[in-house]
């Protein structure tokens, strides 16, 4: 059966259909206080311009992955306390996360974001009168994200 590339909006997900988990001990704990998170892949390249060519070529040399999220502050025990305690001992902790997005038909996309280390600016306290107390956290993933469960289009239209 041919597809006619018509979008079926009953398969679309929104932010309310996702969750972020952090591993604490041997248990994945849902971080209900996370109001936004993103995981991005950055492709590193080097440039080379052959003699006689106007075109500068970009050659992929590697990738990095970053996890960034903002949490509404209601606890310190899962992320901030272990971070500060570890730093006080002269080490930086490593975290394992899982992201989940669920389609209306129940299919789940689940991705492991393991071997995450704090990177760049890491929010400790940020208070503004009249606003919810939030902090932004930035991590680099020292492991390629692993697709644990994947989703597929459920509906196919005849062309």
C-alpha positions in Angstrom: 0.0 0.0 0.0 1.5 3.4 -1.0 1.7 6.3 1.4 0.5 9.7 0.4 2.5 11.6 3.1 -0.6 12.9 4.8 0.1 13.8 8.4 -2.2 12.0 10.9 -2.3 14.3 13.9 -3.6 11.6 16.2 -0.1 10.3 16.3 1.5 13.5 17.4 3.1 13.9 20.9 3.5 17.1 23.0 5.6 17.9 25.9 3.1 16.5 28.3 3.7 13.0 26.8 7.3 12.9 28.0 9.3 12.1 31.1 12.9 12.3 32.3 14.3 9.8 34.8 17.6 9.7 36.7 19.1 6.5 38.0 19.4 6.5 41.8 21.0 3.3 43.1 19.5 0.7 40.8 16.2 2.5 40.3 15.1 5.0 37.6 13.4 7.8 39.4 10.9 10.0 37.5 11.9 13.7 37.7 8.4 15.2 37.9 9.9 18.6 38.6 11.6 18.9 35.2 9.6 21.3 33.0 11.9 21.3 30.0 14.7 19.1 28.7 16.6 18.7 25.5 19.2 16.3 24.2 21.2 17.5 21.2 23.9 15.9 19.1 26.7 18.2 17.9 28.7 17.0 14.8 32.3 18.2 14.9 34.0 18.8 11.6 37.3 19.9 10.2 37.6 22.1 7.1 39.8 21.4 4.1 40.0 23.3 0.8 41.7 21.4 -2.0 44.0 23.3 -4.3 42.1 24.8 -7.2 38.7 24.5 -5.6 36.5 27.3 -4.4 34.6 24.9 -2.2 35.6 24.3 1.4 34.8 20.8 2.4 33.7 19.8 5.9 34.8 16.4 7.1 33.0 14.9 10.1 35.5 13.9 12.8 33.2 13.1 15.7 30.1 13.8 17.7 29.2 15.1 21.2 25.9 14.8 23.0 24.5 17.3 25.5 21.5 17.0 27.9 20.1 20.3 29.3 17.1 20.6 31.5 15.4 23.1 33.8 14.0 21.9 37.1 11.5 23.5 39.4 13.4 23.2 42.7 11.6 20.9 45.2 14.5 18.6 46.3 18.3 18.3 46.3 18.7 14.6 47.1 18.9 13.2 43.5 21.2 15.6 41.7 22.5 18.6 43.6 23.5 17.0 46.9 25.5 14.1 45.2 27.2 16.6 43.0 28.3 19.0 45.8 29.3 16.1 48.1 31.4 14.5 45.3 33.1 17.8 44.4 33.9 18.4 48.1 35.8 15.0 47.9 37.6 16.1 44.7 35.6 14.2 42.1 32.8 14.9 39.7 29.9 12.4 39.7 28.5 10.6 36.7 24.7 10.2 36.2 22.5 8.0 34.0 19.2 9.3 32.6 16.4 8.0 30.5 14.0 10.0 28.4 10.6 8.8 27.5 8.0 10.0 25.0 4.7 8.2 24.6 2.4 8.4 21.6 -1.4 8.5 22.1 -1.6 4.8 20.9 0.7 3.7 23.8 3.9 3.3 21.8 6.9 4.6 23.7 10.2 6.0 22.6 12.7 5.4 25.4 16.3 6.5 25.2 19.1 5.9 27.7 21.4 8.9 28.3 24.3 7.3 30.2 27.6 8.4 31.6 26.4 12.0 31.9 28.8 14.5 33.5 28.1 18.1 34.5 29.3 20.5 31.8 29.4 24.3 31.5 27.1 26.4 33.7 25.3 24.4 36.3 22.5 26.1 38.3 22.8 26.0 42.1 20.3 28.7 43.2 18.4 31.2 41.0 15.7 33.2 42.7 13.5 36.0 41.3 10.7 37.5 43.4 7.3 36.4 42.1 8.7 33.5 40.1 9.0 29.7 40.7 12.5 28.8 41.9 14.3 26.9 39.0 17.7 25.8 38.1 19.2 24.8 34.8 21.6 21.9 34.6 23.9 21.0 31.7 25.4 17.6 31.1 27.7 16.1 28.5 27.0 12.5 27.6 30.2 10.4 27.4 28.2 7.5 25.8 26.2 7.5 22.6 22.4 7.6 23.5 20.9 4.1 23.3 17.5 3.7 21.8 15.8 1.2 24.2 12.3 1.4 22.6 11.4 3.0 19.3 8.2 4.3 17.8 6.7 3.8 14.3 3.9 5.3 12.3 0.7 3.4 13.0 -1.4 4.8 10.3 -0.6 4.5 6.6 -2.7 6.2 4.0 -3.3 4.9 0.5 -2.1 7.3 -2.2 
